[in-house]
Amino acid sequence: MSVGTTALTCYQSEDVVWTFTLTDANVTDITGWALALVIKTTAAALDPPLLGPFTCSIIGGPPTLVYRASFRVVVAPGTYVVSVRRTDAGFSWQTHHGSLTVVDSASID
């Protein structure tokens, strides 16, 4: 399976909605898949992740394979790794990974 890469940036304590598109010629439908997103300090960091797992919602079926994760980013400003995996028993594989830059903000909360 090809793995998508996405560099993301957000503000600390921001509610985010990230949408991902799966592009793999061998996959024609993701309906019913269980997908989870985690945020870690590095790809090799031991579990548990800093944030997650967050369930991803499937929002597009064939021919466009799209899913979405929404949650609040509650980690300190810095650089992290985002990973999305299919988590169905017997079908665990990575669908996306990339860097996450969390920026400090002068928030009111």
Backbone as XML, in Angstrom:
<?xml version="1.0"?>
<chain id="A" units="angstrom">
  <residue number="1" name="MET">
    <atom name="N" x="0.848" y="-1.174" z="0.000"/>
    <atom name="CA" x="0.000" y="0.000" z="0.000"/>
    <atom name="C" x="0.887" y="1.228" z="0.000"/>
  </residue>
  <residue number="2" name="SER">
    <atom name="N" x="0.535" y="2.176" z="-0.835"/>
    <atom name="CA" x="1.267" y="3.442" z="-0.796"/>
    <atom name="C" x="0.805" y="4.249" z="0.408"/>
  </residue>
  <residue number="3" name="VAL">
    <atom name="N" x="1.711" y="5.001" z="0.984"/>
    <atom name="CA" x="1.409" y="5.793" z="2.172"/>
    <atom name="C" x="1.479" y="7.268" z="1.801"/>
  </residue>
  <residue number="4" name="GLY">
    <atom name="N" x="0.406" y="8.000" z="2.077"/>
    <atom name="CA" x="0.393" y="9.429" z="1.814"/>
    <atom name="C" x="1.201" y="10.165" z="2.864"/>
  </residue>
  <residue number="5" name="THR">
    <atom name="N" x="1.789" y="11.274" z="2.461"/>
    <atom name="CA" x="2.513" y="12.104" z="3.409"/>
    <atom name="C" x="1.901" y="13.498" z="3.406"/>
  </residue>
  <residue number="6" name="THR">
    <atom name="N" x="1.722" y="14.038" z="4.576"/>
    <atom name="CA" x="1.102" y="15.341" z="4.719"/>
    <atom name="C" x="1.793" y="16.088" z="5.839"/>
  </residue>
  <residue number="7" name="ALA">
    <atom name="N" x="2.261" y="17.302" z="5.571"/>
    <atom name="CA" x="2.799" y="18.161" z="6.622"/>
    <atom name="C" x="1.667" y="19.054" z="7.108"/>
  </residue>
  <residue number="8" name="LEU">
    <atom name="N" x="1.428" y="19.058" z="8.406"/>
    <atom name="CA" x="0.324" y="19.815" z="8.986"/>
    <atom name="C" x="0.856" y="20.862" z="9.953"/>
  </residue>
  <residue number="9" name="THR">
    <atom name="N" x="0.133" y="21.963" z="10.074"/>
    <atom name="CA" x="0.454" y="23.013" z="11.029"/>
    <atom name="C" x="-0.840" y="23.465" z="11.688"/>
  </residue>
  <residue number="10" name="CYS">
    <atom name="N" x="-0.801" y="23.676" z="12.993"/>
    <atom name="CA" x="-1.964" y="24.193" z="13.705"/>
    <atom name="C" x="-1.494" y="24.946" z="14.938"/>
  </residue>
  <residue number="11" name="TYR">
    <atom name="N" x="-2.424" y="25.605" z="15.605"/>
    <atom name="CA" x="-2.122" y="26.323" z="16.838"/>
    <atom name="C" x="-2.388" y="25.436" z="18.046"/>
  </residue>
  <residue number="12" name="GLN">
    <atom name="N" x="-1.660" y="25.679" z="19.117"/>
    <atom name="CA" x="-1.869" y="24.953" z="20.368"/>
    <atom name="C" x="-3.305" y="25.172" z="20.837"/>
  </residue>
  <residue number="13" name="SER">
    <atom name="N" x="-3.940" y="24.129" z="21.333"/>
    <atom name="CA" x="-5.315" y="24.127" z="21.848"/>
    <atom name="C" x="-6.356" y="24.443" z="20.782"/>
  </residue>
  <residue number="14" name="GLU">
    <atom name="N" x="-6.010" y="24.235" z="19.528"/>
    <atom name="CA" x="-6.948" y="24.482" z="18.431"/>
    <atom name="C" x="-7.783" y="23.237" z="18.171"/>
  </residue>
  <residue number="15" name="ASP">
    <atom name="N" x="-9.066" y="23.443" z="17.861"/>
    <atom name="CA" x="-9.922" y="22.362" z="17.381"/>
    <atom name="C" x="-9.656" y="22.223" z="15.888"/>
  </residue>
  <residue number="16" name="VAL">
    <atom name="N" x="-9.212" y="21.050" z="15.468"/>
    <atom name="CA" x="-8.844" y="20.853" z="14.069"/>
    <atom name="C" x="-9.768" y="19.845" z="13.404"/>
  </residue>
  <residue number="17" name="VAL">
    <atom name="N" x="-9.908" y="19.990" z="12.112"/>
    <atom name="CA" x="-10.575" y="19.013" z="11.260"/>
    <atom name="C" x="-9.635" y="18.803" z="10.081"/>
  </residue>
  <residue number="18" name="TRP">
    <atom name="N" x="-9.017" y="17.645" z="10.027"/>
    <atom name="CA" x="-8.080" y="17.327" z="8.959"/>
    <atom name="C" x="-8.719" y="16.305" z="8.036"/>
  </residue>
  <residue number="19" name="THR">
    <atom name="N" x="-8.656" y="16.571" z="6.745"/>
    <atom name="CA" x="-9.214" y="15.681" z="5.736"/>
    <atom name="C" x="-8.076" y="15.074" z="4.924"/>
  </residue>
  <residue number="20" name="PHE">
    <atom name="N" x="-8.120" y="13.769" z="4.744"/>
    <atom name="CA" x="-7.089" y="13.039" z="4.021"/>
    <atom name="C" x="-7.714" y="12.318" z="2.835"/>
  </residue>
  <residue number="21" name="THR">
    <atom name="N" x="-6.963" y="12.220" z="1.748"/>
    <atom name="CA" x="-7.393" y="11.457" z="0.586"/>
    <atom name="C" x="-6.421" y="10.306" z="0.388"/>
  </residue>
  <residue number="22" name="LEU">
    <atom name="N" x="-6.959" y="9.101" z="0.324"/>
    <atom name="CA" x="-6.142" y="7.917" z="0.107"/>
    <atom name="C" x="-6.001" y="7.699" z="-1.391"/>
  </residue>
  <residue number="23" name="THR">
    <atom name="N" x="-4.770" y="7.623" z="-1.863"/>
    <atom name="CA" x="-4.521" y="7.396" z="-3.288"/>
    <atom name="C" x="-3.677" y="6.137" z="-3.433"/>
  </residue>
  <residue number="24" name="ASP">
    <atom name="N" x="-4.335" y="5.057" z="-3.758"/>
    <atom name="CA" x="-3.661" y="3.784" z="-3.962"/>
    <atom name="C" x="-4.443" y="3.023" z="-5.027"/>
  </residue>
  <residue number="25" name="ALA">
    <atom name="N" x="-3.786" y="2.700" z="-6.120"/>
    <atom name="CA" x="-4.460" y="2.018" z="-7.226"/>
    <atom name="C" x="-5.021" y="0.657" z="-6.825"/>
  </residue>
  <residue number="26" name="ASN">
    <atom name="N" x="-4.505" y="0.063" z="-5.754"/>
    <atom name="CA" x="-4.964" y="-1.248" z="-5.311"/>
    <atom name="C" x="-6.175" y="-1.176" z="-4.391"/>
  </residue>
  <residue number="27" name="VAL">
    <atom name="N" x="-6.557" y="0.029" z="-3.966"/>
    <atom name="CA" x="-7.691" y="0.193" z="-3.061"/>
    <atom name="C" x="-8.789" y="0.937" z="-3.801"/>
  </residue>
  <residue number="28" name="THR">
    <atom name="N" x="-9.967" y="0.334" z="-3.878"/>
    <atom name="CA" x="-11.074" y="0.956" z="-4.604"/>
    <atom name="C" x="-12.201" y="1.416" z="-3.698"/>
  </residue>
  <residue number="29" name="ASP">
    <atom name="N" x="-12.207" y="0.966" z="-2.438"/>
    <atom name="CA" x="-13.282" y="1.336" z="-1.524"/>
    <atom name="C" x="-12.775" y="1.237" z="-0.085"/>
  </residue>
  <residue number="30" name="ILE">
    <atom name="N" x="-13.049" y="2.255" z="0.720"/>
    <atom name="CA" x="-12.662" y="2.220" z="2.132"/>
    <atom name="C" x="-13.883" y="2.215" z="3.046"/>
  </residue>
  <residue number="31" name="THR">
    <atom name="N" x="-15.062" y="2.045" z="2.450"/>
    <atom name="CA" x="-16.282" y="1.988" z="3.246"/>
    <atom name="C" x="-16.174" y="0.884" z="4.287"/>
  </residue>
  <residue number="32" name="GLY">
    <atom name="N" x="-16.439" y="1.220" z="5.543"/>
    <atom name="CA" x="-16.399" y="0.234" z="6.614"/>
    <atom name="C" x="-15.032" y="0.049" z="7.251"/>
  </residue>
  <residue number="33" name="TRP">
    <atom name="N" x="-14.009" y="0.696" z="6.733"/>
    <atom name="CA" x="-12.690" y="0.586" z="7.344"/>
    <atom name="C" x="-12.688" y="1.277" z="8.699"/>
  </residue>
  <residue number="34" name="ALA">
    <atom name="N" x="-11.885" y="0.766" z="9.623"/>
    <atom name="CA" x="-11.629" y="1.436" z="10.893"/>
    <atom name="C" x="-10.266" y="2.109" z="10.753"/>
  </residue>
  <residue number="35" name="LEU">
    <atom name="N" x="-10.239" y="3.435" z="10.904"/>
    <atom name="CA" x="-9.006" y="4.216" z="10.775"/>
    <atom name="C" x="-8.790" y="5.017" z="12.042"/>
  </residue>
  <residue number="36" name="ALA">
    <atom name="N" x="-7.541" y="5.114" z="12.488"/>
    <atom name="CA" x="-7.235" y="5.854" z="13.710"/>
    <atom name="C" x="-6.007" y="6.732" z="13.491"/>
  </residue>
  <residue number="37" name="LEU">
    <atom name="N" x="-6.046" y="7.931" z="14.069"/>
    <atom name="CA" x="-4.957" y="8.895" z="13.978"/>
    <atom name="C" x="-4.310" y="9.042" z="15.344"/>
  </residue>
  <residue number="38" name="VAL">
    <atom name="N" x="-2.973" y="9.097" z="15.364"/>
    <atom name="CA" x="-2.238" y="9.356" z="16.604"/>
    <atom name="C" x="-1.187" y="10.429" z="16.345"/>
  </residue>
  <residue number="39" name="ILE">
    <atom name="N" x="-0.808" y="11.119" z="17.429"/>
    <atom name="CA" x="0.272" y="12.094" z="17.390"/>
    <atom name="C" x="1.327" y="11.625" z="18.379"/>
  </residue>
  <residue number="40" name="LYS">
    <atom name="N" x="2.591" y="11.535" z="17.895"/>
    <atom name="CA" x="3.701" y="11.070" z="18.720"/>
    <atom name="C" x="4.846" y="12.066" z="18.628"/>
  </residue>
  <residue number="41" name="THR">
    <atom name="N" x="5.793" y="11.952" z="19.557"/>
    <atom name="CA" x="6.954" y="12.836" z="19.517"/>
    <atom name="C" x="7.854" y="12.504" z="18.328"/>
  </residue>
  <residue number="42" name="THR">
    <atom name="N" x="8.011" y="11.219" z="18.027"/>
    <atom name="CA" x="8.761" y="10.747" z="16.858"/>
    <atom name="C" x="8.073" y="9.487" z="16.357"/>
  </residue>
  <residue number="43" name="ALA">
    <atom name="N" x="8.369" y="9.112" z="15.133"/>
    <atom name="CA" x="7.766" y="7.894" z="14.582"/>
    <atom name="C" x="8.151" y="6.663" z="15.399"/>
  </residue>
  <residue number="44" name="ALA">
    <atom name="N" x="9.360" y="6.656" z="15.963"/>
    <atom name="CA" x="9.849" y="5.500" z="16.714"/>
    <atom name="C" x="9.474" y="5.541" z="18.194"/>
  </residue>
  <residue number="45" name="ALA">
    <atom name="N" x="8.804" y="6.596" z="18.633"/>
    <atom name="CA" x="8.452" y="6.714" z="20.051"/>
    <atom name="C" x="7.568" y="5.544" z="20.482"/>
  </residue>
  <residue number="46" name="LEU">
    <atom name="N" x="7.813" y="5.058" z="21.665"/>
    <atom name="CA" x="7.016" y="3.951" z="22.191"/>
    <atom name="C" x="5.598" y="4.413" z="22.499"/>
  </residue>
  <residue number="47" name="ASP">
    <atom name="N" x="4.682" y="3.473" z="22.506"/>
    <atom name="CA" x="3.305" y="3.787" z="22.879"/>
    <atom name="C" x="3.245" y="4.080" z="24.354"/>
  </residue>
  <residue number="48" name="PRO">
    <atom name="N" x="2.300" y="4.778" z="24.893"/>
    <atom name="CA" x="1.168" y="5.336" z="24.160"/>
    <atom name="C" x="1.539" y="6.637" z="23.462"/>
  </residue>
  <residue number="49" name="PRO">
    <atom name="N" x="0.747" y="7.026" z="22.454"/>
    <atom name="CA" x="1.007" y="8.292" z="21.772"/>
    <atom name="C" x="0.698" y="9.480" z="22.690"/>
  </residue>
  <residue number="50" name="LEU">
    <atom name="N" x="1.149" y="10.654" z="22.313"/>
    <atom name="CA" x="0.820" y="11.868" z="23.066"/>
    <atom name="C" x="-0.667" y="12.171" z="22.981"/>
  </residue>
  <residue number="51" name="LEU">
    <atom name="N" x="-1.230" y="12.010" z="21.797"/>
    <atom name="CA" x="-2.662" y="12.220" z="21.573"/>
    <atom name="C" x="-3.198" y="11.099" z="20.714"/>
  </residue>
  <residue number="52" name="GLY">
    <atom name="N" x="-4.420" y="10.687" z="21.029"/>
    <atom name="CA" x="-5.069" y="9.666" z="20.220"/>
    <atom name="C" x="-4.989" y="8.318" z="20.892"/>
  </residue>
  <residue number="53" name="PRO">
    <atom name="N" x="-5.513" y="7.306" z="20.272"/>
    <atom name="CA" x="-5.990" y="7.355" z="18.898"/>
    <atom name="C" x="-7.356" y="8.043" z="18.772"/>
  </residue>
  <residue number="54" name="PHE">
    <atom name="N" x="-7.498" y="8.771" z="17.671"/>
    <atom name="CA" x="-8.759" y="9.402" z="17.316"/>
    <atom name="C" x="-9.355" y="8.653" z="16.143"/>
  </residue>
  <residue number="55" name="THR">
    <atom name="N" x="-10.629" y="8.365" z="16.208"/>
    <atom name="CA" x="-11.305" y="7.672" z="15.124"/>
    <atom name="C" x="-11.470" y="8.603" z="13.938"/>
  </residue>
  <residue number="56" name="CYS">
    <atom name="N" x="-11.212" y="8.088" z="12.758"/>
    <atom name="CA" x="-11.409" y="8.850" z="11.533"/>
    <atom name="C" x="-12.757" y="8.474" z="10.926"/>
  </residue>
  <residue number="57" name="SER">
    <atom name="N" x="-13.448" y="9.456" z="10.391"/>
    <atom name="CA" x="-14.740" y="9.234" z="9.750"/>
    <atom name="C" x="-14.539" y="9.122" z="8.244"/>
  </residue>
  <residue number="58" name="ILE">
    <atom name="N" x="-15.133" y="8.101" z="7.647"/>
    <atom name="CA" x="-15.087" y="7.950" z="6.189"/>
    <atom name="C" x="-16.089" y="8.949" z="5.616"/>
  </residue>
  <residue number="59" name="ILE">
    <atom name="N" x="-15.632" y="9.818" z="4.718"/>
    <atom name="CA" x="-16.557" y="10.808" z="4.161"/>
    <atom name="C" x="-16.673" y="10.723" z="2.652"/>
  </residue>
  <residue number="60" name="GLY">
    <atom name="N" x="-15.948" y="9.835" z="2.022"/>
    <atom name="CA" x="-16.046" y="9.678" z="0.573"/>
    <atom name="C" x="-15.744" y="8.265" z="0.160"/>
  </residue>
  <residue number="61" name="GLY">
    <atom name="N" x="-16.623" y="7.702" z="-0.634"/>
    <atom name="CA" x="-16.405" y="6.356" z="-1.144"/>
    <atom name="C" x="-15.859" y="6.427" z="-2.558"/>
  </residue>
  <residue number="62" name="PRO">
    <atom name="N" x="-15.900" y="5.316" z="-3.250"/>
    <atom name="CA" x="-15.333" y="5.297" z="-4.597"/>
    <atom name="C" x="-15.981" y="6.371" z="-5.467"/>
  </residue>
  <residue number="63" name="PRO">
    <atom name="N" x="-15.253" y="7.003" z="-6.359"/>
    <atom name="CA" x="-13.841" y="6.775" z="-6.652"/>
    <atom name="C" x="-12.896" y="7.604" z="-5.780"/>
  </residue>
  <residue number="64" name="THR">
    <atom name="N" x="-13.414" y="8.592" z="-5.027"/>
    <atom name="CA" x="-12.562" y="9.406" z="-4.168"/>
    <atom name="C" x="-12.583" y="8.822" z="-2.762"/>
  </residue>
  <residue number="65" name="LEU">
    <atom name="N" x="-11.430" y="8.426" z="-2.248"/>
    <atom name="CA" x="-11.331" y="7.760" z="-0.952"/>
    <atom name="C" x="-10.880" y="8.786" z="0.082"/>
  </residue>
  <residue number="66" name="VAL">
    <atom name="N" x="-11.844" y="9.353" z="0.804"/>
    <atom name="CA" x="-11.573" y="10.478" z="1.697"/>
    <atom name="C" x="-12.038" y="10.140" z="3.105"/>
  </residue>
  <residue number="67" name="TYR">
    <atom name="N" x="-11.215" y="10.521" z="4.088"/>
    <atom name="CA" x="-11.618" y="10.371" z="5.482"/>
    <atom name="C" x="-11.163" y="11.588" z="6.262"/>
  </residue>
  <residue number="68" name="ARG">
    <atom name="N" x="-11.718" y="11.757" z="7.470"/>
    <atom name="CA" x="-11.503" y="12.976" z="8.251"/>
    <atom name="C" x="-11.305" y="12.629" z="9.717"/>
  </residue>
  <residue number="69" name="ALA">
    <atom name="N" x="-10.437" y="13.406" z="10.374"/>
    <atom name="CA" x="-10.252" y="13.308" z="11.827"/>
    <atom name="C" x="-10.494" y="14.693" z="12.410"/>
  </residue>
  <residue number="70" name="SER">
    <atom name="N" x="-11.207" y="14.750" z="13.530"/>
    <atom name="CA" x="-11.431" y="16.040" z="14.193"/>
    <atom name="C" x="-11.234" y="15.867" z="15.691"/>
  </residue>
  <residue number="71" name="PHE">
    <atom name="N" x="-10.507" y="16.826" z="16.298"/>
    <atom name="CA" x="-10.185" y="16.750" z="17.716"/>
    <atom name="C" x="-9.513" y="18.051" z="18.126"/>
  </residue>
  <residue number="72" name="ARG">
    <atom name="N" x="-9.185" y="18.204" z="19.409"/>
    <atom name="CA" x="-8.475" y="19.378" z="19.933"/>
    <atom name="C" x="-7.002" y="19.013" z="20.122"/>
  </residue>
  <residue number="73" name="VAL">
    <atom name="N" x="-6.124" y="19.851" z="19.625"/>
    <atom name="CA" x="-4.678" y="19.636" z="19.738"/>
    <atom name="C" x="-4.212" y="20.208" z="21.075"/>
  </residue>
  <residue number="74" name="VAL">
    <atom name="N" x="-3.967" y="19.322" z="22.025"/>
    <atom name="CA" x="-3.585" y="19.744" z="23.382"/>
    <atom name="C" x="-2.176" y="19.259" z="23.717"/>
  </residue>
  <residue number="75" name="VAL">
    <atom name="N" x="-1.226" y="19.669" z="22.900"/>
    <atom name="CA" x="0.189" y="19.413" z="23.170"/>
    <atom name="C" x="0.929" y="20.746" z="23.121"/>
  </residue>
  <residue number="76" name="ALA">
    <atom name="N" x="2.100" y="20.780" z="23.713"/>
    <atom name="CA" x="2.916" y="21.996" z="23.729"/>
    <atom name="C" x="3.387" y="22.340" z="22.312"/>
  </residue>
  <residue number="77" name="PRO">
    <atom name="N" x="3.667" y="23.600" z="22.051"/>
    <atom name="CA" x="4.219" y="23.961" z="20.753"/>
    <atom name="C" x="5.482" y="23.145" z="20.462"/>
  </residue>
  <residue number="78" name="GLY">
    <atom name="N" x="5.650" y="22.762" z="19.223"/>
    <atom name="CA" x="6.800" y="21.965" z="18.825"/>
    <atom name="C" x="6.503" y="21.192" z="17.555"/>
  </residue>
  <residue number="79" name="THR">
    <atom name="N" x="7.387" y="20.242" z="17.245"/>
    <atom name="CA" x="7.232" y="19.420" z="16.051"/>
    <atom name="C" x="6.961" y="17.980" z="16.470"/>
  </residue>
  <residue number="80" name="TYR">
    <atom name="N" x="5.980" y="17.366" z="15.825"/>
    <atom name="CA" x="5.530" y="16.016" z="16.154"/>
    <atom name="C" x="5.348" y="15.209" z="14.874"/>
  </residue>
  <residue number="81" name="VAL">
    <atom name="N" x="4.909" y="13.968" z="15.027"/>
    <atom name="CA" x="4.613" y="13.088" z="13.909"/>
    <atom name="C" x="3.149" y="12.676" z="13.999"/>
  </residue>
  <residue number="82" name="VAL">
    <atom name="N" x="2.458" y="12.749" z="12.867"/>
    <atom name="CA" x="1.067" y="12.314" z="12.768"/>
    <atom name="C" x="1.048" y="11.012" z="11.971"/>
  </residue>
  <residue number="83" name="SER">
    <atom name="N" x="0.292" y="10.048" z="12.448"/>
    <atom name="CA" x="0.185" y="8.770" z="11.769"/>
    <atom name="C" x="-1.272" y="8.333" z="11.735"/>
  </residue>
  <residue number="84" name="VAL">
    <atom name="N" x="-1.712" y="7.850" z="10.577"/>
    <atom name="CA" x="-3.051" y="7.283" z="10.444"/>
    <atom name="C" x="-2.888" y="5.852" z="9.981"/>
  </residue>
  <residue number="85" name="ARG">
    <atom name="N" x="-3.585" y="4.943" z="10.678"/>
    <atom name="CA" x="-3.509" y="3.525" z="10.348"/>
    <atom name="C" x="-4.894" y="2.929" z="10.203"/>
  </residue>
  <residue number="86" name="ARG">
    <atom name="N" x="-4.991" y="1.971" z="9.299"/>
    <atom name="CA" x="-6.175" y="1.125" z="9.263"/>
    <atom name="C" x="-6.016" y="0.146" z="10.406"/>
  </residue>
  <residue number="87" name="THR">
    <atom name="N" x="-7.059" y="-0.024" z="11.218"/>
    <atom name="CA" x="-6.928" y="-0.827" z="12.431"/>
    <atom name="C" x="-7.809" y="-2.064" z="12.449"/>
  </residue>
  <residue number="88" name="ASP">
    <atom name="N" x="-8.429" y="-2.408" z="11.326"/>
    <atom name="CA" x="-9.237" y="-3.624" z="11.272"/>
    <atom name="C" x="-8.358" y="-4.844" z="11.510"/>
  </residue>
  <residue number="89" name="ALA">
    <atom name="N" x="-8.861" y="-5.817" z="12.289"/>
    <atom name="CA" x="-8.103" y="-7.030" z="12.579"/>
    <atom name="C" x="-7.656" y="-7.700" z="11.280"/>
  </residue>
  <residue number="90" name="GLY">
    <atom name="N" x="-6.367" y="-7.982" z="11.200"/>
    <atom name="CA" x="-5.819" y="-8.634" z="10.019"/>
    <atom name="C" x="-5.501" y="-7.685" z="8.875"/>
  </residue>
  <residue number="91" name="PHE">
    <atom name="N" x="-5.828" y="-6.412" z="9.034"/>
    <atom name="CA" x="-5.595" y="-5.440" z="7.969"/>
    <atom name="C" x="-4.944" y="-4.175" z="8.507"/>
  </residue>
  <residue number="92" name="SER">
    <atom name="N" x="-4.057" y="-4.288" z="9.463"/>
    <atom name="CA" x="-3.440" y="-3.114" z="10.062"/>
    <atom name="C" x="-2.296" y="-2.613" z="9.186"/>
  </residue>
  <residue number="93" name="TRP">
    <atom name="N" x="-2.477" y="-1.432" z="8.619"/>
    <atom name="CA" x="-1.401" y="-0.811" z="7.865"/>
    <atom name="C" x="-1.543" y="0.696" z="7.879"/>
  </residue>
  <residue number="94" name="GLN">
    <atom name="N" x="-0.439" y="1.361" z="7.633"/>
    <atom name="CA" x="-0.396" y="2.821" z="7.657"/>
    <atom name="C" x="-0.961" y="3.370" z="6.358"/>
  </residue>
  <residue number="95" name="THR">
    <atom name="N" x="-1.811" y="4.410" z="6.464"/>
    <atom name="CA" x="-2.349" y="5.055" z="5.275"/>
    <atom name="C" x="-1.754" y="6.445" z="5.059"/>
  </residue>
  <residue number="96" name="HIS">
    <atom name="N" x="-1.406" y="7.134" z="6.134"/>
    <atom name="CA" x="-0.788" y="8.461" z="6.034"/>
    <atom name="C" x="0.181" y="8.687" z="7.190"/>
  </residue>
  <residue number="97" name="HIS">
    <atom name="N" x="1.173" y="9.492" z="6.928"/>
    <atom name="CA" x="2.062" y="9.952" z="7.991"/>
    <atom name="C" x="2.622" y="11.304" z="7.579"/>
  </residue>
  <residue number="98" name="GLY">
    <atom name="N" x="3.079" y="12.049" z="8.530"/>
    <atom name="CA" x="3.664" y="13.339" z="8.205"/>
    <atom name="C" x="4.027" y="14.098" z="9.460"/>
  </residue>
  <residue number="99" name="SER">
    <atom name="N" x="4.599" y="15.248" z="9.246"/>
    <atom name="CA" x="5.003" y="16.077" z="10.375"/>
    <atom name="C" x="3.854" y="16.979" z="10.802"/>
  </residue>
  <residue number="100" name="LEU">
    <atom name="N" x="3.873" y="17.344" z="12.056"/>
    <atom name="CA" x="2.905" y="18.283" z="12.622"/>
    <atom name="C" x="3.684" y="19.353" z="13.362"/>
  </residue>
  <residue number="101" name="THR">
    <atom name="N" x="3.466" y="20.589" z="12.990"/>
    <atom name="CA" x="4.052" y="21.714" z="13.705"/>
    <atom name="C" x="2.945" y="22.398" z="14.491"/>
  </residue>
  <residue number="102" name="VAL">
    <atom name="N" x="3.102" y="22.418" z="15.817"/>
    <atom name="CA" x="2.130" y="23.080" z="16.685"/>
    <atom name="C" x="2.731" y="24.432" z="17.072"/>
  </residue>
  <residue number="103" name="VAL">
    <atom name="N" x="2.008" y="25.485" z="16.765"/>
    <atom name="CA" x="2.471" y="26.855" z="16.975"/>
    <atom name="C" x="1.800" y="27.421" z="18.216"/>
  </residue>
  <residue number="104" name="ASP">
    <atom name="N" x="2.574" y="28.136" z="19.028"/>
    <atom name="CA" x="2.042" y="28.810" z="20.190"/>
    <atom name="C" x="1.149" y="29.960" z="19.721"/>
  </residue>
  <residue number="105" name="SER">
    <atom name="N" x="0.100" y="30.212" z="20.481"/>
    <atom name="CA" x="-0.759" y="31.334" z="20.142"/>
    <atom name="C" x="-1.110" y="32.123" z="21.382"/>
  </residue>
  <residue number="106" name="ALA">
    <atom name="N" x="-1.441" y="33.365" z="21.195"/>
    <atom name="CA" x="-1.895" y="34.211" z="22.304"/>
    <atom name="C" x="-3.391" y="33.982" z="22.472"/>
  </residue>
  <residue number="107" name="SER">
    <atom name="N" x="-3.727" y="32.782" z="22.963"/>
    <atom name="CA" x="-5.134" y="32.421" z="23.064"/>
    <atom name="C" x="-5.789" y="33.065" z="24.282"/>
  </residue>
  <residue number="108" name="ILE">
    <atom name="N" x="-7.108" y="33.032" z="24.296"/>
    <atom name="CA" x="-7.845" y="33.603" z="25.399"/>
    <atom name="C" x="-8.373" y="32.551" z="26.353"/>
  </residue>
  <residue number="109" name="ASP">
    <atom name="N" x="-8.064" y="31.262" z="26.076"/>
    <atom name="CA" x="-8.558" y="30.192" z="26.974"/>
    <atom name="C" x="-7.499" y="29.605" z="27.835"/>
  </residue>
</chain>
